[in-house]
Amino acid sequence: MVNVKVREGESIEEAIRRFKRECERNGIMQEIKKREFYKAPSVLKKEKLAEAKRKIRRKQLKDSRWAK
């Protein structure tokens, strides 16, 4: 949970900017976007496997570039 207290002499706009920054740092907006629509467990599993394959592929490409 993000708490932002308005400091003395600080405008509301500055406090809102600080709040937005804190939300971004904590990944709140990403979490909201991720949970916006329901995804079935099978879809989540497929996405996780696809991401793992991409990660392995990137690592192999990176390693092959440095092996030369």
C-alpha positions in Angstrom: 0.0 0.0 0.0 1.3 3.4 -0.9 1.0 6.2 1.6 1.9 9.8 0.6 1.6 12.6 3.2 1.4 16.1 1.9 4.3 18.0 3.3 4.2 21.6 4.6 4.4 24.0 1.7 3.9 21.2 -0.8 1.1 21.7 -3.4 -1.5 19.0 -4.0 -0.1 18.6 -7.6 3.4 17.8 -6.2 1.9 15.2 -3.8 -0.1 13.6 -6.6 3.1 13.4 -8.7 4.9 11.7 -5.7 2.0 9.3 -5.3 2.1 8.4 -9.0 5.9 7.8 -8.8 5.5 5.6 -5.7 2.7 3.6 -7.5 5.0 3.1 -10.5 7.9 2.0 -8.3 5.8 -0.6 -6.5 4.4 -2.0 -9.7 0.8 -1.2 -8.8 -0.3 -0.1 -12.3 1.3 -3.3 -13.9 -0.6 -5.4 -11.4 -3.9 -3.6 -12.2 -3.4 -4.2 -15.9 -2.5 -7.8 -15.3 -5.6 -8.4 -13.3 -8.0 -6.4 -15.5 -9.2 -9.5 -17.3 -9.5 -13.0 -16.1 -7.1 -15.5 -17.6 -7.8 -19.2 -17.2 -5.1 -21.3 -15.5 -4.4 -23.1 -18.7 -3.7 -19.8 -20.5 -1.4 -18.7 -17.7 0.5 -22.0 -17.9 0.9 -21.6 -21.7 2.2 -18.0 -21.3 4.6 -19.1 -18.7 6.0 -21.9 -20.9 6.3 -19.5 -23.9 8.2 -17.0 -21.8 10.5 -19.7 -20.5 11.2 -20.8 -24.1 11.9 -17.2 -25.2 14.3 -16.7 -22.2 16.2 -19.9 -23.1 16.4 -18.8 -26.8 17.7 -15.4 -25.9 20.3 -16.9 -23.6 21.4 -19.3 -26.4 21.7 -16.4 -28.9 23.7 -14.3 -26.4 26.0 -17.2 -25.6 26.6 -18.0 -29.3 27.6 -14.4 -30.0 30.2 -14.5 -27.3 31.5 -17.9 -28.2 33.0 -16.7 -31.5 
